[in-house]
């Protein structure tokens, strides 16, 4: 079965403190609030959002994915406030080899509180148990210690440094790669 088939209908997932659901245009102010923060985008491949137009262009892209039955990101909603606090998605996948790569972003106000590790563990569970993936991986900039910590707390293992692996923000950058395989996963 193809990964895309598991996103029609779009799966809504829950953790103790979050709801993972489709991103809507009603989320634009919440999303802009965290995407305009230079600390949040410091180690991402995308630039800080300068205006609501930047955020709406991203939401347009997300909705085009949803409407064409392609894999799109989950919005991370804080159950307590119903506020969008980030997003997470399978940013790439290989159906033949049953593997996928995770990408994620979280509002600065929620850093260092365990939210993203909670979300990643839930998506890993979905990937292994519902989709049948064999391997899930994620990458981060070598200086992004918070993201590396999220991956480690989620059960992923550091595999190595991919030198000059991506071109982002005007330069070729190294990335650290982490993974978890189904055989090692404990739900």
Residue, then its C-alpha position, 0 to 999 in steps of 0.5 A: x500500500x502507498x503512503x498516500x493512501x493512508x492520508x485519505x481521509x486525512x488522519x487525525x491523531x491525538x497525544x495527551x496534550x495535542x491534536x494533529x489535524x489539517x491546517x486551516x486558514x483560520x490558523x494563519x495568525x497562530x502560524x505567522x506568530x511562530x514562523x516570524x520568529x527568527x529562532x524558530x526558522x534559524x535551522x530550517x530550509x525556509x526563511x522567516x515569514x515577513x508577513x501574513x502573505x508568506x504564511x498564506x502562501x504556505x497554507x495555499x501549498x498545504x491545501x493544494x496537497x490535501x486537495x490532490x490527495x497527496x501527503x500534507x502536514x499535520x497542524x499541531x494543536x494545543x488541546x488546552x487552548x485550541x491554538x496551532x503551535x506547529x506542524x509535522x509531516x512526512x516530508x519524503x518517503x520511499x514506498x518500495x523500501x517502506x521508509x519515510x522522513x519526518x520534518x517538524x516545527x514548533x512555536x518557540x513558546x512551546x520549546x523545552x516542554x516535551x511537546x514535540x517529542x510527544x508528537x513525534x512518538x505518536x507519528x512514529x507509532x502511526x508510521x509503524x502500526x498504521x502505515x507499515x513503515x520499516x524505517x523512519x528518519x529525520x535530519x537536523x542542522x548539526x547546531x540544532x541541539x534541540x531538534x537532535x534532543x527531540x529525535x533522541x527522546x523519541x527513540x531515534x538513533x544518531x546515524x551520522x553526518x551527511x556532509x554538504x547534503x542540502x543547499x539552504x539559505x544560500x549555502x551547502x549545509x551538513x545535516x545530522x541523520x537519525x532513524x528508528x526502525x520498526x524492530x527497535x520500536x517499543x510502543 
